[in-house]
Amino acid sequence: MSDGNGEVPAQQQLSAEQLKEIQKFLLGGASMTGLGSDSKKEPVVYSSWGDVVVTEGDENKLITCPRCPSKICLPGAATFVVIDKKMGKFKVDGPEEEVISKFWRLGSLMSFENIGVSHIKDNTKFLSCADCEVGPIGWHDINDKTKFYIAAERVRYVQ
């Protein structure tokens, strides 16, 4: 791969943007769909726990409980989606219900490392931390066994 002097020929060098994309991918923060493509997704900042930036379709980093150190799901287990869902109170001084629109979608209950499931309310099971029971941090429609959602702004991220 080198020319004998330890340098890579120009046709094999990556652009600075491609290197950033690869670094982001290796750190668990994005898919590599943008490499070599001019199509750009508009980034969506979704977390009040830091400057984590994702676009719809990106894979997750390590997601943990917002209260205790329990792992909710491992990197790459979920995909970022935008969908509106009315969820119950999360903070003591928060509203009784609020519409959440930014979620991590998992394809199976077995994709979680640690999750608690509530009773059924209007065909929805709400999800919580199985260790400390903080929640609701997500939801599951009982009519669709392939989609489980974790509210992006109700969890913590470990890099």
N, C-alpha and C positions, 0 to 999 in steps of 0.2 A: 503494500500500500504506500510506502514512502518512496521517494525518489533517490534514496541512498544518502541524502543529507538529513534525514529525519523529518522532512516536510511532506505534507500530504498535497498531491497535485490539486490545482484549483477546482477541477471538475468533481472532486470528492469532498470538498469542504462544504460545511453547512452554513447557512446564513445565521446571523445573530438571533433572528426570530425563530428559526427552526431549533436552535440550541436551547432557547428559553422554553419552547414547547416540549422538548424532550426532557428537560430538567423538571418541568411541572408534572409531566407524566410519571417520571421516576419517583417523584415525591408523593404520588398518589392523588394529585389534584386535578387531573384532566385526562381526557382521551386524546389520542394523537391524530384525530381525524383532520386537523387543520394543516398538517405537514404537507407541503407541496401544493396547497390549495389556496386560492385567493378568497374563498368564502369565509367570512368572519361572522361569528355569533356575537350579539350584544351581551356583555357581561352583566350579571345580576348579582348585586351584593345582598346577601340574605341573612347574615348573622350579626347579632348584637354582641357576640362574644369575641369579636376580632374582625380583622379585615380579610375574611375568607371570601373569595370571589369565584363564582361558578357561572356556567352557562347551562341552559337546558340540555340535558343529555349527558352531562359530565358524571363521572363516578366519584364516590365519596372518599374522604379520608377516614381515619379511625373516628368513630362516633361514640361518645361516652355519655353517661347520665349527667345532667346539669348539676346534680346535688352530690352524688357519691362517685367513686372512681370506677364503677361498673362499666364494662364495655357493652354497648348496645349492638354495634355491628362493626366488622372488620373492614379495612379499606377495599374498595372495589365491589362490595356486596350490594350497593344501592346505586340508583341513577337519579339525578336531579330532575324533577318535573314541576311544572306550574299548574296547579289545580285548586279551585276554591273549595274549602270545607269549613263548616261552622263547628268550632270545638269549644268545650267547656272551659271554665276558669282554670288558669295555670298559676297565677300569682295571687296572693292574699288580697292585694289592693287592686287587682285587675278586674276587667269587666266579667260579668257572669258568662257571656259567650262572646266569641270573636271569630271573624273569618280569617283563616290562615290560607295562604296561597302557594307557599314554597315548601316543597316536601322532597324527601328521599324516598323513592319507591323500591321495595324489595319484592322478589317474586315468590317467596315462601316463608312461612313461619320458621322453618329450619335455617333460614339465612341469618337469623339473629343470633347473637352470642348470649344475650340476656334480655328478656322482655316479659312483662306481665300483661295479661289480657283481662279486660273487665267483662261484666255481664252485657247482654245485648240491649241496645236502646235504638229504636228506629232502624233496624237492620244493620247497625254499626256496633262493632266492638272497639272500645278505646284501649290504647296501649299505654303502659307505664313501665317504669324501671322495676324489675322483679326483686331487686334487693331492698331499695328504700321506698318503693311505691310512689315516687313522685310522678305526677302526670295530670292530665293526659299529655303524652308526648307524641302520640300518633293515633292512627285509626285503621280499621279494616272493615270493608263492606262484606258482610257474610255471604252475599250472592256471588262474589268473585273471589275464589280461593287462590288466585295468582297475584294479588296486589295488596301489599301492606305499606302503609305510609307513615313516615316519621317527619314531624314538623321541623324544618331546618332551623328555625329560630328558638326551638325549645330544647335543644341539646348542645353539648360541648364538642369541640374538635381537638384532637391531639395530632400534632404534626411530627 
